[in-house]
Amino acid sequence: MCGSRGGLLMKNILITGASGRIGSNVAEHLKGKYHLTLADIQNESSEDPGDDEMKRISLDITNLQDCREAFRGMDVVIHLAGDPSPEADFESVMRINIEGTYNVFRAAQEAGVERVIFASSVHTVKGYPADVQPRPDMPVRPKNLYGVSKVSGEAFAAYFAYQENLPIIALRIGAYDAVNLTDGNLSSSDMGIYLSPKDMNHLMEQCITTPMENPFEILNAISDNNFKGLDIQKTRECFGYQPVDDGFKECGFRFW
């Protein structure tokens, strides 16, 4: 770690997939609180001469050596990069989501990273009936190959956490910013798994700062929706998550 803020050492945090919707919002929220390295395959490496707390680098997570070089000196890696499409084919999820995630974990472990926060997905349990509210300790039930790739990422995370001493938090992210993306035209099931940018930013900071009792944790990540498609009790109790938004209310529903 280097630098300080208010007398406290500022952690060095690298975000993969930093140019995406989640990455860009999280980076803006964390800016000024941490030294940020924003990594994305679309980036050109650059450093703002007027901002010594943020730089951008080009990173292809399918290249292990690139990950090794990028992660040197990092305290936390937030791994958001990947093919985000539920319709992604096997070749894409294998190369980017599975092999790429392995590379991120391997490079983080070799670099002595203190913690990795991994963007898993609600799609790891999308195969359950609509009236089931999956908890993190329930068996996985993916409905598509994208979900399979995230299950694989969670399995890699458990291995690296318990066998190679790399603490990892896997966030099963719901329908991120979906109200804004659809102008509020969401199905009831998507309202139930809605995750607002504000709540995501808050949860990400909780994952950075909260002491971990176990080397590997799976947390459901949705907002405080009136009807919840995922159980967030563990996220609240173990990581101090206090969501404030509700997908149903943001779509115009009112409950008395």
N, C-alpha and C positions, 0 to 999 in steps of 0.2 A: 504493500500500500504506500501511497505517497500523497503529499498535499494534506490540507486540513480544512475543516469548516467548523467555525465556532469552537476551535480547540480539539475537535475530534478528527481522527484520521478518516479520510474518505476512501471508500473501497473502489477498486478498479473493476468495473463491470463491462463485460462484452455481451452484446445482443446479436445473435444470428437472426437473419431474416428481418433486419431492422428497418427495411424500407416498406414492409408490409403494413396492413392496417393496425394490427396490434402493436407491432414493433415501434412504429412512428409515434403512436399515442403514448406508449409506455416511456419511450425515450424523452419525450417532451415533459412528462410528469417527473421523471427522475433527474432531469437536467438541473445542475446546480447542487444536487445532493450527493452525487457520486461522479467519479471520473468515468466517462462513458466512451466505449469504442463501439461504433455502430457498424456491424459487418453485414454485407449483403453481396450476392453475386452480381447485382446490378450497379453496385457502387464503383466509383473511381476513388482510389485512396487519396485522402485530403485531410488537412488539419486547419481549422479556422484559426488564423494567427491571433484573433481577438478573443479566443475562447480556449483556454488551456485545459478545460474539463470535458471536451468532446472532440472526437475525431472519427472519421469514416474510413473504412477499409473495404477492399474487395475480397470476398471470401467465398470459395466454392467448397461446401461441406463434404462433397464427394471426394475431395482430395485431402487425405489424412495429413500429409506434410504441411499443407497450407493451414490446417487447423492447429497443428503443433506450433507453428510459428506465431499464429494469431493469439494463442491463449497464454503465451509466456507472460508472467507477471500479473495475471488476472486473479481476482479474488472470487468473483461470481460470474458464471456464464448463464445467460438466459437464452435457451435454445428454442427459437420460434421458426427457424427456416424449415421448409419442406413443401411438398405438393399438397395444397390444402383442399383439393377437390374430392368430394365424396364419390365422384365418378372416375377418379384416377385409375389408370390401368396398372397391371401388375409390374410392368417394366419400370414405370415411373416411381411407384411406391417402394419398389425394391432398391432402386439406385439412390433415390433422394431421401425417402423417409426411413428406410431400414439401414442401408449401408451408411448414409450420411449421419444418421443419429449415432450409430456405432462409432464413427470417426470422432464426432463431437465428444462423446463420453470418454473414449480412449485418450484423446488429446488432453482433455480436462484432467483426467487422472494423472497422466504423465507430468502435467504442468503444476500439479499440486493445488488445483483450484479448490477453494473451501466448500463450494456448493454449486450445484447446477439446478436450474429451474427449467423443466422440460414441458413444452406445450403438447400435452396429450389431448384427448378429445372425448366429448360425449359419445362419439361414434364407437368407442370401445364397448359401449353397453346399449347401443341403439337397437339391438335385436330383441330387447325385452318388450313385452306388451305395454301399451300406452298407459295402463293403469298401475304399472310398477314404478316405484321411485327408487332407482338403484343407489345403493350405498357403495363406498369405495371398497368394502370388504366382500362384496358379492362377486361371484364368478363373472368373468368378462363374457360378453355376448355381442361381438361385432356383427354389423349388418352388411358391410361392404369391405372391399380390399383396403380402402383408406383406414377404416377402423382396425383391420387386421394389422396394418403397419404401425398404428399407435399402440396396439397391444404388444407388438414386438418391441417397440421402444420402451414400454413399461417393464418388459422382461429384461431387456438390457440394463435398464436403470436399477432393477433389483439386484442383478448380478454385480454391477460395478459398485453399488452401495455396500452390499454385504460381503463381497469377496475381494474388492479392491479399494475399499475405504474411501469411496467418493460419495459424499452425501448428495442425494438427489430428491427433489420434489417434483412429482408429475401432476400437472394441473389438467383435469378433464374439462376442457373449456367448452361451454355451451355455444349458443347462437350469438356470437359476438357482434355488437352494434347492429343487430338485425332490424331493429325498429327503424333506424335511420336509413338503412340500405333498401328497405322495402316500402318506405313511406307509411309504416305502420300496418302494412298488409300481411300480417303473420297468421299462421294457423295457431290454434290453441296449444298444440304440442310445442311449437316453436316459442310461443310466449312463455311457456313453462320452463324452457331452457335458455331464455334470454340472458345475456350478460352485457351490461352497459360498459362503455369505456371507463367511466368514473369508478365503477366497482372493480373492474379489472386492474386499474392502476393501483387502487387501494390494496387489493389482494396481492399484487406483485410486490409491493413494498413490504407487506407483512411476511411474505415468503423470504425476502432478503434479510429481514431483521429478527425474525422470531427464532429463538433457539430450537433446535431439532432434538427431540427425545429419541428418535429412531433414525438410522441412516437413510431410510427410504420411506417416503410418504406419498400416498395418492390422495389428492384433494379434488372434490367436485367444485367446479367454478361456474356458478350462475348467480344472477342477481336475486333480490328478495321478492321473487315473483309470488303472486297470490296463491297460485297453484304451482308447485315446484316439480319439474321433471327429473331432478336429481336431489338427493338428500345432502344438505350442506351442514348438518350438525357438527361433523368432525372439523370442517373448515372453520366454522365459528369458534368452537371450543378449543381447538389445538393451536390455531394460528391467529386468533383474535379478529377474524373477518367480520366486518360490520357493513354489509351491503345496504344501500339506501334506495336503489331503483327497483322498479317493478314493470316487467314487460307488459302485463295486462293493462295497468294504468297508463303506460306510455302509448298504448294502442287505443286508448279512449274508453276502456272499461272502468266502471266505478263500482265499489263494493261498500255496502253499509252494514 
